[in-house]
Amino acid sequence: MENIILYNSRKLFYEQGYFKTKISDITKKSGISTGNFYRYYSSKEDLLFQILKKDLKVYTEEVRILIPEEGDDIFKLRMIMRSIFNFLKKNPFFFALLIELRKNDKKLSVFSRKFLNSFWDKTNLLTLELLKYDDCFDREKGKLLISMIESEVKIYIRYLLSEKNGKCNPQKLLFSHIEDDLNNISEIVINTFKSLNRNAIKKTTDLLTGAYTNRYFFELLKKTHYSGKSFNLILLDFKTFYITKDSNKIFFRDNIMANTGDLLQKSFRSVDSIGRLDPSKFMILILEEKDMHNIFKFRIVKIIEDLKIKFPCISEEDIVWKHLYINLKDDILDKFKELNSIENNTIIDFEEKI
């Protein structure tokens, strides 16, 4: 019976709003008497508390499972943003309810108002716990960063739940394609983190392209390899273009690399890892359970076409790309040796690190 009450009340709260829903509406929809309702809940607010408590428990557990305690802070931030948006997409009415209750929180008890804020409190606390701190990036900077995350997400939620005829439309969330928005907002957060943590970022990120440095990318690759998961690698090689003696091409070289880094970030998921192996090569690490060659080919071809439109000096011969699908039985070093365009010293460097 309690589950029936929870289900029906949740539906009513989401459809007509918490404050407009009466206990009599809940009992009627659940087919029970008012006395039966009070056997389980002391008030409508107590019922609301139980609903929010269950949703928040699920969210917290998902975040802790999804985001590793060790590893790269930028990857963690991207995963935190993704976990928020995944929960948003799976529980759109939870957020619609948060917006409604925030507008009318004075009608709730102090305890309920405090609990209402716990979604953001839990998110902020988890973010603080997961980030690494040092002399360059202290806890106060971390607090500033999570305040910005909360602000950006709230603004976006309000946009998705834009009022129409004076009423929120949570159904809009169910059909929204938010992947691009997620990537854009994640990049705002990442760029803020980089600004706050500039000295440390220099060790892991190529400032021209925004991709990971050669050394740090191989650290990520090594961890992925040892995790036992299958993954895809894509190599994008500008070597022919990069070593040209054509003065016009040299002039555009850094600009092209910067644009390529930007296009790669936008064309692949926020959880994919993009590295700059040396001045003329990029590599993308993609966690997948199967070979998705045609999908990757489409993305890379589109990136190359966009570059050729913007920089007419680029020819077909200037850019070479290769795709590898690596499963558990593959020897990763043998796969790397198949890439003739990767110099021996890069391979040796990777072998030494392993």
N, C-alpha and C positions, 0 to 999 in steps of 0.2 A: 504493500500500500504506500509506503514512504516513497518508493521509487516512482510510483504513478503520480504522486503529488509533486515531486521534484520535476518530473518531465513536463507535466501540464502547466505548472507555475512558471517554469523557465520559458515555455512557449508563449504564455500570456504576457510575461514581462517584456519579452523581446518584441512581440507583435503590437501591443498597445501601450507599452511603457510601464515601468514599475509603479509610479505614483497613481496612474489611472486604473490599475488593476486592484480590485477589491478581493478580500478573502472569499466573499460569496461567489465571485467569478471562478476562483480556483476550485472551491468545493463542488460547484455545479459541473465544471468540466471534468472533474475527477470522479464524480458520482458518489460523493461522501457527504456526511453531515458536518456542520460547523464544529460540533463537539469532537468528531473524529479527527478533524484538522488539528485541534489543540492538543490532541494526544501526542502528536509528533513535534509540533512547533508552538512556541509560546506567543509568537506574533508573526506578522508578515515580514518584518525586518529580520527576525531570526531565520526564517526560511531563505531570505535573500543571502544572508551570511553563509548559510550552508552551501548554496549554489556557487558563490564566489570562491569559497574555500576549496571546493572540489576542482574548479577550473584552475585555480592558482597552483594547486598541488601537481596537477598534470603538467602545467607549464614549467614549473621548477625542475621536475624530474627530467623532462625532455631536454632542457638546457644543459643540465649536468651530464647527461648521457652523450649529448651531441658535441660538446666542446671539451677537448682534452685540457688537463691542467698544465701539461708541458707543451712547449712549442712556440711558434711565432705569434707575437702579439697582433700583428696585422691580420693573420689568418683567424685568430680568435675573435677579433672585432667583427670581421666579415660574418663569421658563424653566429655571433650574438645577434647581429642585425637580421640574419636569415631566420634565426629561431623566433625572434619577435614577429617577423612577417609571416612565418609559417603558422604560428599560433593565431595571428590575426586572420589569416585566410581560412583556417579550420574552425575558428570560433568568432565569426564576425559579429554576432549578436552580443558577445561578451564586451566587445569594445563599444558597441552602440549603447549598451547599458552603462558602461563607465562614463561615457559622454553625458548621458541623461542625468546620472546621479551627481556628476560634478556640477551641473547647473543648478541642482536642487539639494546640495549636500547639507544645507542648514536644516532640512527637514528630517535628517537622520541623526542618530545618537552620536556622541563623540567617538565611541568605540567603533561604530560602523564606518564613520568617516575615516578613521585611522586605518581600518582594514581595507577600505577602498583604495587607499594610496599604496597598499602593500604590493600591488603588481609592479609599480615603478620602483618601489623600495627593493623588492627582490631582484629585479633586473639590474638595478644599480649596484647592489651588493655583490651579485654574481660577477659583474663586470670588474669591479674592484678586486675581487678575489683572484680572478683569472689573469689580470695584467701583471707584468713583471715591473718592479720598481728599482731604480738605481739613482745615481747622482744626477743623471740627465732628465729622468722622468720620475718625479716623486708622487706621493699619494695625493697631494693637493692638485697637481695637474690632472691626475686620474679623475678626481671629483669634478673638475671643470669639463673634462671630456664626457663623462656620463651625463652631466647636466645637458650638454649639447645633444647627445643621443636622445634623451627623453624629450627634449624640445622638438627636435626634427621629426620624431615618430608621432608625437601628439599633433603637430601641424598636419602631417600627412593623413593621419586618421580622421581629423576634422574635414580635410579635403574629400576623402573617400565617403565620409558620412555627411556630405553636404546636404543641408536642409532643403527640402522641396515642399512647398506649401506648408511651411512651419513644422514639418515632421522629418526626422532622420530616416534615411533609407538604407538600413544595414544590408538589404538584399544586394545592393550595388556591389558590395565587397565580394560576393560569391562569384561574380562574373567578371571581376576586374583582372586584367593582365598586369600584375604588379611587378613582374620580374625586372623590367627595365627601370622602374622607379626604385626598386630595391637596390639595384646596382648603383644608380645615381646617388641615392642617399648614403649608401655604404661608402662611396668614394668621398663624399663630403666629410664623413666621420674619419676615414682613413687619412685624408689630407690634413685634417685638424690634428690628428695624432702625430703625423709626421712633423708638423710645425712645432708642436709641443716637445717633440722628442728628436729634434733635428740631428744632434750629434750621434745618437745611437743609431738612427736610421741610416746614416752614411755607411755603416758597416754591412747593412743588409739590402739596401735599395739603391739602384742606379738612378741618380737624380735627374738625368736627362730624359729617360724613358718611363720611369716609374716601375720598371720591372725589377725583380730580385737580382742581386749581383751574382756573378758566376759561382763564387765560393758558397754563398748562402743557398742558392738554388740546388746545388749538389747535396747540401746538408738535408734539404727537404726531400730530395730524390732518394737519398740513402735511407731516410726514415720510412718513406713510403715503401721502398723495396723490402725492408726488414719487417714491415707490418703484415706482409703476406697478401696484400690486396693486389688485384689486377689493375693495370693502368695503361693509359695511352700517352705517347709522347709525340709532339709535333715539332720538327725543326724548321725554322724559317731562316734561310741563309742569304745575306746580301753581299757575300764576299766579292763576287765579280764587280758589283757596283762600287763597293767600298774601296777597293784597291785601284780603281781607275785613275788615270792621269788626266782625265778630262776636267779642266778647271771648273766648268759649270756644275758638273756632278759633285765635285768636292765642296763647292759652295753650299749645295743643298743637303749635304750628307747628314749633318746633325739634325737638321730640320726634319728630314725623312725618318730618321731613327726615332725622334720624339713623337712624330705623328703615328708611326707604326706601333710604338708602345701604347699610345692612347687608343688606337683602333683595336688592338689585341685585348685591352682591358674591357672595352665596350662589347666586343664580339664573343667573349667567353664568360662563363659564370664567375661570380665573385669568389667561389670556393676553388676555382682552378688556379694553379700557380704558374706565373709567367716569369722566365728568367732571361737575362741577357748574358749569353755565354762569353762573348767577347765583343768588341766594337761592332762586328758585322752579323752576329747571329742571335736569334731569339729561340727559346724552347718553351713549349707549353706542356705542363704536367696535368693530366686529366684523369681523375679517378672514375673508372667505368668498369662494368662487369662484362662488357662485350665490345667487339670491334665496331666502331661507328665511323668508318673511313669516309663514307659519302657525306655525312653531316659535317665532318671536319673539313673535307675538301671544299664544300660549299662556302664555309666561313672564310677559309684562307683565300680562295679565289676572289671572294668579294672584297677582302682587305686589299689584295694586290690590285684589283680593278680601281678601288677608291684611291689608292696611292698613285696609280698611273694617271688618273684624271687630274689629281692635284699637282703631280710632278711629271709633266710630259717627258722629261729627260730620262725617265725609267723605261727600260726595254724588257722584253720577255726574258732575255738571257740574264738579266741582272739579279733576279730573285729565284731561288730554288727552295722547294719545300719537300719534306719527307715525313711520312707518318709511320709510327711503330706502335703495335699493340703488344704489350708485354704481359704474359700470364705467369702463374706461379712456377711453371717448369722452365721458364726461360732464364738464361744467364744474362743479366743486365749488361755486363761488360762486353759480352760477345755482341749484343745488340748495338752497343755504342760503337764498336769497332766496324760495324757495317756502315756507319755513317762516314764515308770517306772525307767529307768536308770538315769533320772535327779533327783538329790537329792532335798529334801524339801527346803533346804535353798536357792537353786537357784530359785525355784518357788516363795518363800517368797520375795526374793530380787527383782524379777521382779514385783510382785504385789505391793510392796512398791513404786517402781519407777512410776508405772502407777497411 
